[in-house]
Amino acid sequence: MPLKKSASKKAVGPNIAREEAAGKPRKQAIAIALDVQRRAKAKARARKRCKCGGGCESCRGE
């Protein structure tokens, strides 16, 4: 199952469980889940700061 791409703390726990169920070691599962959370936060901040409404390169993730 795909991971939840969310900046919330609620999504981290289920993401860790999914990665462990996929056979990854606990430390690696935690690192992956926290990385997904960090990237989601950065994306949300970029959308919030942008004045163009989503048309610039940073909004599209390029």
N, C-alpha and C positions, 0 to 999 in steps of 0.2 A: 504494500500500500504506500502511496506517496505521503511524504511528510506535510504537515500543516505549515504553510509559510505565513506565520503570524508573529507579530512582535510581542504578543502577550505571554505572561508567565504560565498561563493555563495550557498553552500549546506545547510547552517544553516537555512536560512529563509524558504525555502520550507519544511524542516524537521519540523520546528515549526508549520507551517500551517497544515501539515499532522497530527501532534499530536493533535492540537486543533480540527481539523475536526473529529478526533476519539473520541472527548468528554473529553479530558484531560484539566485541568485548565491551564491557560497561563504560570504561573510560573513553573509548572511541565513540560510543553511542552518545554520551554526554557532550563530547566535543562537537559532533555533527549537529545535534539538536541546538546547541548554543550558537553555532555558526549560522544555522538557518534563521534563528531569532535575530541575530545581529544584522544579517543582510536584509531582513524584512524591516527592521527599524530604520536602516539607512535609506531604503527605498521609500518608506513613508515620509521621512524627513525631506528627501529630495522633492517629492511631490508637493509637500506642504510649502516649501520655500519657493518653488517655481511660480513665476507670474504668468507664464505663457499658457497655462491650462493643459499641459501635457504634450506640447508639440516639439519641444527641444530634445536634443540628443540625450541629455541626462535623465529626462523623464521616461524615455523609451528604453533606458538601460544600455545604450550603445557606447 
